[in-house]
């Protein structure tokens, strides 16, 4: 089973509308999502220097995911 499918199966028990809940169990705010993407993009740049030349944002990730479908 893919990791995302397992996550959806587990998290969907509590509230099927919230895929990635906040620490309080509610929806993540736009600011929280931006913070997390920025944080993990910075960490990824340490192992993948070519990312330093790229703009990484939630919007860019959304388009990237859409291209993969």
PDB file with one MODEL, atoms N, CA, C and O in Angstrom:
MODEL        1
ATOM      1  N   UNK A   1       0.852  -1.179   0.000  1.00  0.00           N
ATOM      2  CA  UNK A   1       0.000   0.000   0.000  1.00  0.00           C
ATOM      3  C   UNK A   1       0.895   1.238   0.000  1.00  0.00           C
ATOM      4  O   UNK A   1       1.878   1.301   0.738  1.00  0.00           O
ATOM      5  N   UNK A   2       0.553   2.207  -0.818  1.00  0.00           N
ATOM      6  CA  UNK A   2       1.377   3.414  -0.871  1.00  0.00           C
ATOM      7  C   UNK A   2       1.222   4.196   0.432  1.00  0.00           C
ATOM      8  O   UNK A   2       0.205   4.084   1.116  1.00  0.00           O
ATOM      9  N   UNK A   3       2.214   4.967   0.758  1.00  0.00           N
ATOM     10  CA  UNK A   3       2.230   5.703   2.020  1.00  0.00           C
ATOM     11  C   UNK A   3       1.052   6.670   2.100  1.00  0.00           C
ATOM     12  O   UNK A   3       0.409   6.781   3.144  1.00  0.00           O
ATOM     13  N   UNK A   4       0.769   7.370   1.000  1.00  0.00           N
ATOM     14  CA  UNK A   4      -0.332   8.323   1.023  1.00  0.00           C
ATOM     15  C   UNK A   4      -1.677   7.624   1.231  1.00  0.00           C
ATOM     16  O   UNK A   4      -2.528   8.129   1.963  1.00  0.00           O
ATOM     17  N   UNK A   5      -1.874   6.481   0.602  1.00  0.00           N
ATOM     18  CA  UNK A   5      -3.123   5.733   0.778  1.00  0.00           C
ATOM     19  C   UNK A   5      -3.281   5.296   2.232  1.00  0.00           C
ATOM     20  O   UNK A   5      -4.378   5.365   2.786  1.00  0.00           O
ATOM     21  N   UNK A   6      -2.205   4.852   2.842  1.00  0.00           N
ATOM     22  CA  UNK A   6      -2.246   4.442   4.251  1.00  0.00           C
ATOM     23  C   UNK A   6      -2.566   5.647   5.136  1.00  0.00           C
ATOM     24  O   UNK A   6      -3.334   5.534   6.092  1.00  0.00           O
ATOM     25  N   UNK A   7      -1.978   6.793   4.816  1.00  0.00           N
ATOM     26  CA  UNK A   7      -2.224   8.021   5.585  1.00  0.00           C
ATOM     27  C   UNK A   7      -3.696   8.411   5.477  1.00  0.00           C
ATOM     28  O   UNK A   7      -4.329   8.745   6.479  1.00  0.00           O
ATOM     29  N   UNK A   8      -4.239   8.368   4.261  1.00  0.00           N
ATOM     30  CA  UNK A   8      -5.645   8.720   4.047  1.00  0.00           C
ATOM     31  C   UNK A   8      -6.554   7.770   4.818  1.00  0.00           C
ATOM     32  O   UNK A   8      -7.536   8.196   5.426  1.00  0.00           O
ATOM     33  N   UNK A   9      -6.228   6.503   4.791  1.00  0.00           N
ATOM     34  CA  UNK A   9      -7.040   5.507   5.506  1.00  0.00           C
ATOM     35  C   UNK A   9      -7.033   5.785   7.009  1.00  0.00           C
ATOM     36  O   UNK A   9      -8.079   5.707   7.655  1.00  0.00           O
ATOM     37  N   UNK A  10      -5.877   6.106   7.567  1.00  0.00           N
ATOM     38  CA  UNK A  10      -5.755   6.349   9.008  1.00  0.00           C
ATOM     39  C   UNK A  10      -6.362   7.694   9.404  1.00  0.00           C
ATOM     40  O   UNK A  10      -7.157   7.761  10.341  1.00  0.00           O
ATOM     41  N   UNK A  11      -5.994   8.765   8.699  1.00  0.00           N
ATOM     42  CA  UNK A  11      -6.470  10.099   9.056  1.00  0.00           C
ATOM     43  C   UNK A  11      -7.950  10.281   8.737  1.00  0.00           C
ATOM     44  O   UNK A  11      -8.632  11.069   9.392  1.00  0.00           O
ATOM     45  N   UNK A  12      -8.450   9.564   7.744  1.00  0.00           N
ATOM     46  CA  UNK A  12      -9.841   9.685   7.347  1.00  0.00           C
ATOM     47  C   UNK A  12     -10.819   9.228   8.410  1.00  0.00           C
ATOM     48  O   UNK A  12     -12.004   9.557   8.346  1.00  0.00           O
ATOM     49  N   UNK A  13     -10.340   8.474   9.387  1.00  0.00           N
ATOM     50  CA  UNK A  13     -11.218   8.009  10.468  1.00  0.00           C
ATOM     51  C   UNK A  13     -11.741   9.179  11.299  1.00  0.00           C
ATOM     52  O   UNK A  13     -12.915   9.217  11.668  1.00  0.00           O
ATOM     53  N   UNK A  14     -10.859  10.123  11.584  1.00  0.00           N
ATOM     54  CA  UNK A  14     -11.238  11.256  12.437  1.00  0.00           C
ATOM     55  C   UNK A  14     -12.098  12.268  11.673  1.00  0.00           C
ATOM     56  O   UNK A  14     -13.181  12.632  12.131  1.00  0.00           O
ATOM     57  N   UNK A  15     -11.627  12.711  10.535  1.00  0.00           N
ATOM     58  CA  UNK A  15     -12.359  13.690   9.730  1.00  0.00           C
ATOM     59  C   UNK A  15     -11.896  13.543   8.286  1.00  0.00           C
ATOM     60  O   UNK A  15     -10.796  13.979   7.947  1.00  0.00           O
ATOM     61  N   UNK A  16     -12.708  12.942   7.439  1.00  0.00           N
ATOM     62  CA  UNK A  16     -12.281  12.675   6.065  1.00  0.00           C
ATOM     63  C   UNK A  16     -12.033  13.921   5.229  1.00  0.00           C
ATOM     64  O   UNK A  16     -11.468  13.825   4.140  1.00  0.00           O
ATOM     65  N   UNK A  17     -12.447  15.099   5.717  1.00  0.00           N
ATOM     66  CA  UNK A  17     -12.243  16.340   4.969  1.00  0.00           C
ATOM     67  C   UNK A  17     -10.865  16.936   5.198  1.00  0.00           C
ATOM     68  O   UNK A  17     -10.421  17.774   4.414  1.00  0.00           O
ATOM     69  N   UNK A  18     -10.180  16.521   6.258  1.00  0.00           N
ATOM     70  CA  UNK A  18      -8.875  17.099   6.594  1.00  0.00           C
ATOM     71  C   UNK A  18      -7.798  16.039   6.389  1.00  0.00           C
ATOM     72  O   UNK A  18      -7.690  15.087   7.161  1.00  0.00           O
ATOM     73  N   UNK A  19      -7.009  16.220   5.340  1.00  0.00           N
ATOM     74  CA  UNK A  19      -5.970  15.243   5.029  1.00  0.00           C
ATOM     75  C   UNK A  19      -4.739  15.424   5.913  1.00  0.00           C
ATOM     76  O   UNK A  19      -4.178  14.446   6.407  1.00  0.00           O
ATOM     77  N   UNK A  20      -4.322  16.664   6.112  1.00  0.00           N
ATOM     78  CA  UNK A  20      -3.161  16.965   6.942  1.00  0.00           C
ATOM     79  C   UNK A  20      -3.592  17.916   8.055  1.00  0.00           C
ATOM     80  O   UNK A  20      -3.550  19.133   7.874  1.00  0.00           O
ATOM     81  N   UNK A  21      -4.008  17.378   9.207  1.00  0.00           N
ATOM     82  CA  UNK A  21      -4.506  18.235  10.289  1.00  0.00           C
ATOM     83  C   UNK A  21      -3.393  19.005  10.993  1.00  0.00           C
ATOM     84  O   UNK A  21      -2.225  18.619  10.962  1.00  0.00           O
ATOM     85  N   UNK A  22      -3.792  20.097  11.624  1.00  0.00           N
ATOM     86  CA  UNK A  22      -2.859  20.866  12.439  1.00  0.00           C
ATOM     87  C   UNK A  22      -2.619  20.106  13.742  1.00  0.00           C
ATOM     88  O   UNK A  22      -3.220  19.057  13.976  1.00  0.00           O
ATOM     89  N   UNK A  23      -1.752  20.630  14.574  1.00  0.00           N
ATOM     90  CA  UNK A  23      -1.481  19.975  15.858  1.00  0.00           C
ATOM     91  C   UNK A  23      -2.712  19.974  16.759  1.00  0.00           C
ATOM     92  O   UNK A  23      -2.810  19.169  17.686  1.00  0.00           O
ATOM     93  N   UNK A  24      -3.647  20.877  16.483  1.00  0.00           N
ATOM     94  CA  UNK A  24      -4.884  20.935  17.270  1.00  0.00           C
ATOM     95  C   UNK A  24      -6.000  20.122  16.639  1.00  0.00           C
ATOM     96  O   UNK A  24      -7.100  20.060  17.187  1.00  0.00           O
ATOM     97  N   UNK A  25      -5.739  19.494  15.492  1.00  0.00           N
ATOM     98  CA  UNK A  25      -6.738  18.644  14.856  1.00  0.00           C
ATOM     99  C   UNK A  25      -7.584  19.322  13.802  1.00  0.00           C
ATOM    100  O   UNK A  25      -8.386  18.664  13.138  1.00  0.00           O
ATOM    101  N   UNK A  26      -7.423  20.627  13.633  1.00  0.00           N
ATOM    102  CA  UNK A  26      -8.185  21.354  12.623  1.00  0.00           C
ATOM    103  C   UNK A  26      -7.417  21.437  11.308  1.00  0.00           C
ATOM    104  O   UNK A  26      -6.382  20.794  11.131  1.00  0.00           O
ATOM    105  N   UNK A  27      -7.939  22.229  10.407  1.00  0.00           N
ATOM    106  CA  UNK A  27      -7.277  22.437   9.114  1.00  0.00           C
ATOM    107  C   UNK A  27      -6.031  23.298   9.286  1.00  0.00           C
ATOM    108  O   UNK A  27      -5.984  24.169  10.154  1.00  0.00           O
ATOM    109  N   UNK A  28      -5.038  23.051   8.464  1.00  0.00           N
ATOM    110  CA  UNK A  28      -3.855  23.909   8.446  1.00  0.00           C
ATOM    111  C   UNK A  28      -4.214  25.236   7.786  1.00  0.00           C
ATOM    112  O   UNK A  28      -4.953  25.263   6.802  1.00  0.00           O
ATOM    113  N   UNK A  29      -3.697  26.325   8.321  1.00  0.00           N
ATOM    114  CA  UNK A  29      -3.924  27.631   7.707  1.00  0.00           C
ATOM    115  C   UNK A  29      -2.988  27.784   6.511  1.00  0.00           C
ATOM    116  O   UNK A  29      -2.024  27.030   6.376  1.00  0.00           O
ATOM    117  N   UNK A  30      -3.263  28.743   5.657  1.00  0.00           N
ATOM    118  CA  UNK A  30      -2.394  29.016   4.507  1.00  0.00           C
ATOM    119  C   UNK A  30      -0.989  29.380   4.982  1.00  0.00           C
ATOM    120  O   UNK A  30       0.000  28.979   4.367  1.00  0.00           O
ATOM    121  N   UNK A  31      -0.901  30.136   6.072  1.00  0.00           N
ATOM    122  CA  UNK A  31       0.410  30.509   6.618  1.00  0.00           C
ATOM    123  C   UNK A  31       1.180  29.291   7.120  1.00  0.00           C
ATOM    124  O   UNK A  31       2.397  29.210   6.955  1.00  0.00           O
ATOM    125  N   UNK A  32       0.475  28.353   7.726  1.00  0.00           N
ATOM    126  CA  UNK A  32       1.117  27.129   8.216  1.00  0.00           C
ATOM    127  C   UNK A  32       1.678  26.305   7.056  1.00  0.00           C
ATOM    128  O   UNK A  32       2.789  25.778   7.129  1.00  0.00           O
ATOM    129  N   UNK A  33       0.900  26.206   6.004  1.00  0.00           N
ATOM    130  CA  UNK A  33       1.353  25.448   4.836  1.00  0.00           C
ATOM    131  C   UNK A  33       2.572  26.118   4.214  1.00  0.00           C
ATOM    132  O   UNK A  33       3.539  25.439   3.869  1.00  0.00           O
ATOM    133  N   UNK A  34       2.541  27.438   4.066  1.00  0.00           N
ATOM    134  CA  UNK A  34       3.687  28.164   3.515  1.00  0.00           C
ATOM    135  C   UNK A  34       4.922  27.956   4.395  1.00  0.00           C
ATOM    136  O   UNK A  34       6.019  27.730   3.883  1.00  0.00           O
ATOM    137  N   UNK A  35       4.747  28.031   5.707  1.00  0.00           N
ATOM    138  CA  UNK A  35       5.855  27.820   6.636  1.00  0.00           C
ATOM    139  C   UNK A  35       6.469  26.424   6.456  1.00  0.00           C
ATOM    140  O   UNK A  35       7.689  26.284   6.383  1.00  0.00           O
ATOM    141  N   UNK A  36       5.612  25.393   6.385  1.00  0.00           N
ATOM    142  CA  UNK A  36       6.106  24.024   6.249  1.00  0.00           C
ATOM    143  C   UNK A  36       6.811  23.801   4.905  1.00  0.00           C
ATOM    144  O   UNK A  36       7.858  23.155   4.854  1.00  0.00           O
ATOM    145  N   UNK A  37       6.245  24.327   3.832  1.00  0.00           N
ATOM    146  CA  UNK A  37       6.881  24.172   2.514  1.00  0.00           C
ATOM    147  C   UNK A  37       8.236  24.876   2.510  1.00  0.00           C
ATOM    148  O   UNK A  37       9.219  24.327   2.010  1.00  0.00           O
ATOM    149  N   UNK A  38       8.292  26.075   3.059  1.00  0.00           N
ATOM    150  CA  UNK A  38       9.556  26.826   3.118  1.00  0.00           C
ATOM    151  C   UNK A  38      10.589  26.084   3.961  1.00  0.00           C
ATOM    152  O   UNK A  38      11.753  25.981   3.575  1.00  0.00           O
ATOM    153  N   UNK A  39      10.166  25.574   5.096  1.00  0.00           N
ATOM    154  CA  UNK A  39      11.059  24.848   6.012  1.00  0.00           C
ATOM    155  C   UNK A  39      11.650  23.607   5.339  1.00  0.00           C
ATOM    156  O   UNK A  39      12.860  23.387   5.386  1.00  0.00           O
ATOM    157  N   UNK A  40      10.789  22.798   4.711  1.00  0.00           N
ATOM    158  CA  UNK A  40      11.266  21.555   4.117  1.00  0.00           C
ATOM    159  C   UNK A  40      11.981  21.769   2.787  1.00  0.00           C
ATOM    160  O   UNK A  40      12.823  20.957   2.405  1.00  0.00           O
ATOM    161  N   UNK A  41      11.662  22.838   2.082  1.00  0.00           N
ATOM    162  CA  UNK A  41      12.411  23.173   0.871  1.00  0.00           C
ATOM    163  C   UNK A  41      13.842  23.559   1.246  1.00  0.00           C
ATOM    164  O   UNK A  41      14.787  23.176   0.556  1.00  0.00           O
ATOM    165  N   UNK A  42      14.006  24.312   2.332  1.00  0.00           N
ATOM    166  CA  UNK A  42      15.343  24.688   2.802  1.00  0.00           C
ATOM    167  C   UNK A  42      16.142  23.454   3.199  1.00  0.00           C
ATOM    168  O   UNK A  42      17.334  23.363   2.904  1.00  0.00           O
ATOM    169  N   UNK A  43      15.495  22.509   3.866  1.00  0.00           N
ATOM    170  CA  UNK A  43      16.182  21.268   4.252  1.00  0.00           C
ATOM    171  C   UNK A  43      16.558  20.458   3.010  1.00  0.00           C
ATOM    172  O   UNK A  43      17.641  19.875   2.952  1.00  0.00           O
ATOM    173  N   UNK A  44      15.676  20.421   2.028  1.00  0.00           N
ATOM    174  CA  UNK A  44      15.943  19.660   0.802  1.00  0.00           C
ATOM    175  C   UNK A  44      17.088  20.272   0.003  1.00  0.00           C
ATOM    176  O   UNK A  44      17.832  19.554  -0.665  1.00  0.00           O
ATOM    177  N   UNK A  45      17.233  21.591   0.068  1.00  0.00           N
ATOM    178  CA  UNK A  45      18.317  22.264  -0.669  1.00  0.00           C
ATOM    179  C   UNK A  45      19.697  21.807  -0.196  1.00  0.00           C
ATOM    180  O   UNK A  45      20.661  21.853  -0.960  1.00  0.00           O
ATOM    181  N   UNK A  46      19.797  21.368   1.052  1.00  0.00           N
ATOM    182  CA  UNK A  46      21.090  20.897   1.575  1.00  0.00           C
ATOM    183  C   UNK A  46      21.544  19.635   0.852  1.00  0.00           C
ATOM    184  O   UNK A  46      22.744  19.434   0.667  1.00  0.00           O
ATOM    185  N   UNK A  47      20.612  18.785   0.442  1.00  0.00           N
ATOM    186  CA  UNK A  47      20.939  17.540  -0.253  1.00  0.00           C
ATOM    187  C   UNK A  47      20.796  17.648  -1.762  1.00  0.00           C
ATOM    188  O   UNK A  47      21.303  16.800  -2.496  1.00  0.00           O
ATOM    189  N   UNK A  48      20.117  18.676  -2.225  1.00  0.00           N
ATOM    190  CA  UNK A  48      19.874  18.854  -3.659  1.00  0.00           C
ATOM    191  C   UNK A  48      20.130  20.317  -4.012  1.00  0.00           C
ATOM    192  O   UNK A  48      19.186  21.103  -4.092  1.00  0.00           O
ATOM    193  N   UNK A  49      21.382  20.691  -4.224  1.00  0.00           N
ATOM    194  CA  UNK A  49      21.735  22.092  -4.470  1.00  0.00           C
ATOM    195  C   UNK A  49      21.010  22.736  -5.654  1.00  0.00           C
ATOM    196  O   UNK A  49      20.860  23.957  -5.694  1.00  0.00           O
ATOM    197  N   UNK A  50      20.563  21.931  -6.613  1.00  0.00           N
ATOM    198  CA  UNK A  50      19.874  22.514  -7.768  1.00  0.00           C
ATOM    199  C   UNK A  50      18.554  23.174  -7.359  1.00  0.00           C
ATOM    200  O   UNK A  50      18.021  23.998  -8.102  1.00  0.00           O
ATOM    201  N   UNK A  51      18.029  22.822  -6.196  1.00  0.00           N
ATOM    202  CA  UNK A  51      16.800  23.465  -5.714  1.00  0.00           C
ATOM    203  C   UNK A  51      17.013  24.925  -5.352  1.00  0.00           C
ATOM    204  O   UNK A  51      16.056  25.699  -5.307  1.00  0.00           O
ATOM    205  N   UNK A  52      18.261  25.311  -5.092  1.00  0.00           N
ATOM    206  CA  UNK A  52      18.515  26.706  -4.729  1.00  0.00           C
ATOM    207  C   UNK A  52      18.235  27.649  -5.897  1.00  0.00           C
ATOM    208  O   UNK A  52      18.059  28.852  -5.700  1.00  0.00           O
ATOM    209  N   UNK A  53      18.195  27.110  -7.099  1.00  0.00           N
ATOM    210  CA  UNK A  53      17.888  27.906  -8.291  1.00  0.00           C
ATOM    211  C   UNK A  53      16.391  27.926  -8.595  1.00  0.00           C
ATOM    212  O   UNK A  53      15.968  28.582  -9.547  1.00  0.00           O
ATOM    213  N   UNK A  54      15.583  27.218  -7.802  1.00  0.00           N
ATOM    214  CA  UNK A  54      14.160  27.073  -8.087  1.00  0.00           C
ATOM    215  C   UNK A  54      13.309  27.754  -7.015  1.00  0.00           C
ATOM    216  O   UNK A  54      13.675  27.805  -5.841  1.00  0.00           O
ATOM    217  N   UNK A  55      12.174  28.268  -7.452  1.00  0.00           N
ATOM    218  CA  UNK A  55      11.189  28.843  -6.534  1.00  0.00           C
ATOM    219  C   UNK A  55      10.260  27.716  -6.091  1.00  0.00           C
ATOM    220  O   UNK A  55       9.588  27.104  -6.922  1.00  0.00           O
ATOM    221  N   UNK A  56      10.218  27.442  -4.807  1.00  0.00           N
ATOM    222  CA  UNK A  56       9.355  26.382  -4.282  1.00  0.00           C
ATOM    223  C   UNK A  56       8.285  27.036  -3.415  1.00  0.00           C
ATOM    224  O   UNK A  56       8.593  27.744  -2.456  1.00  0.00           O
ATOM    225  N   UNK A  57       7.032  26.790  -3.761  1.00  0.00           N
ATOM    226  CA  UNK A  57       5.901  27.340  -3.009  1.00  0.00           C
ATOM    227  C   UNK A  57       4.760  26.336  -3.073  1.00  0.00           C
ATOM    228  O   UNK A  57       4.795  25.416  -3.891  1.00  0.00           O
ATOM    229  N   UNK A  58       3.753  26.495  -2.229  1.00  0.00           N
ATOM    230  CA  UNK A  58       2.603  25.591  -2.319  1.00  0.00           C
ATOM    231  C   UNK A  58       1.965  25.622  -3.714  1.00  0.00           C
ATOM    232  O   UNK A  58       1.522  24.591  -4.220  1.00  0.00           O
ATOM    233  N   UNK A  59       1.921  26.801  -4.327  1.00  0.00           N
ATOM    234  CA  UNK A  59       1.326  26.924  -5.659  1.00  0.00           C
ATOM    235  C   UNK A  59       2.127  26.137  -6.699  1.00  0.00           C
ATOM    236  O   UNK A  59       1.551  25.452  -7.544  1.00  0.00           O
ATOM    237  N   UNK A  60       3.444  26.238  -6.632  1.00  0.00           N
ATOM    238  CA  UNK A  60       4.310  25.497  -7.565  1.00  0.00           C
ATOM    239  C   UNK A  60       4.134  23.992  -7.345  1.00  0.00           C
ATOM    240  O   UNK A  60       4.058  23.232  -8.310  1.00  0.00           O
ATOM    241  N   UNK A  61       4.069  23.563  -6.092  1.00  0.00           N
ATOM    242  CA  UNK A  61       3.871  22.133  -5.801  1.00  0.00           C
ATOM    243  C   UNK A  61       2.527  21.645  -6.333  1.00  0.00           C
ATOM    244  O   UNK A  61       2.416  20.521  -6.824  1.00  0.00           O
ATOM    245  N   UNK A  62       1.518  22.488  -6.234  1.00  0.00           N
ATOM    246  CA  UNK A  62       0.195  22.111  -6.744  1.00  0.00           C
ATOM    247  C   UNK A  62       0.256  21.872  -8.248  1.00  0.00           C
ATOM    248  O   UNK A  62      -0.301  20.894  -8.748  1.00  0.00           O
ATOM    249  N   UNK A  63       0.932  22.760  -8.967  1.00  0.00           N
ATOM    250  CA  UNK A  63       1.060  22.581 -10.421  1.00  0.00           C
ATOM    251  C   UNK A  63       1.899  21.365 -10.769  1.00  0.00           C
ATOM    252  O   UNK A  63       1.601  20.651 -11.726  1.00  0.00           O
ATOM    253  N   UNK A  64       2.945  21.130  -9.995  1.00  0.00           N
ATOM    254  CA  UNK A  64       3.788  19.956 -10.226  1.00  0.00           C
ATOM    255  C   UNK A  64       2.987  18.669 -10.055  1.00  0.00           C
ATOM    256  O   UNK A  64       3.103  17.748 -10.863  1.00  0.00           O
ATOM    257  N   UNK A  65       2.187  18.611  -9.015  1.00  0.00           N
ATOM    258  CA  UNK A  65       1.358  17.425  -8.770  1.00  0.00           C
ATOM    259  C   UNK A  65       0.331  17.240  -9.882  1.00  0.00           C
ATOM    260  O   UNK A  65       0.040  16.112 -10.279  1.00  0.00           O
ATOM    261  N   UNK A  66      -0.213  18.335 -10.382  1.00  0.00           N
ATOM    262  CA  UNK A  66      -1.217  18.250 -11.448  1.00  0.00           C
ATOM    263  C   UNK A  66      -0.597  17.696 -12.728  1.00  0.00           C
ATOM    264  O   UNK A  66      -1.259  16.983 -13.483  1.00  0.00           O
ATOM    265  N   UNK A  67       0.662  18.021 -12.970  1.00  0.00           N
ATOM    266  CA  UNK A  67       1.347  17.536 -14.164  1.00  0.00           C
ATOM    267  C   UNK A  67       1.612  16.036 -14.104  1.00  0.00           C
ATOM    268  O   UNK A  67       1.727  15.384 -15.142  1.00  0.00           O
ATOM    269  N   UNK A  68       1.710  15.487 -12.899  1.00  0.00           N
ATOM    270  CA  UNK A  68       2.013  14.081 -12.725  1.00  0.00           C
ATOM    271  C   UNK A  68       0.791  13.187 -12.931  1.00  0.00           C
ATOM    272  O   UNK A  68       0.935  11.981 -13.133  1.00  0.00           O
ATOM    273  N   UNK A  69      -0.387  13.756 -12.884  1.00  0.00           N
ATOM    274  CA  UNK A  69      -1.611  12.950 -13.013  1.00  0.00           C
ATOM    275  C   UNK A  69      -1.903  12.599 -14.445  1.00  0.00           C
ATOM    276  O   UNK A  69      -2.895  11.926 -14.725  1.00  0.00           O
TER     277      UNK A  69
ENDMDL
END
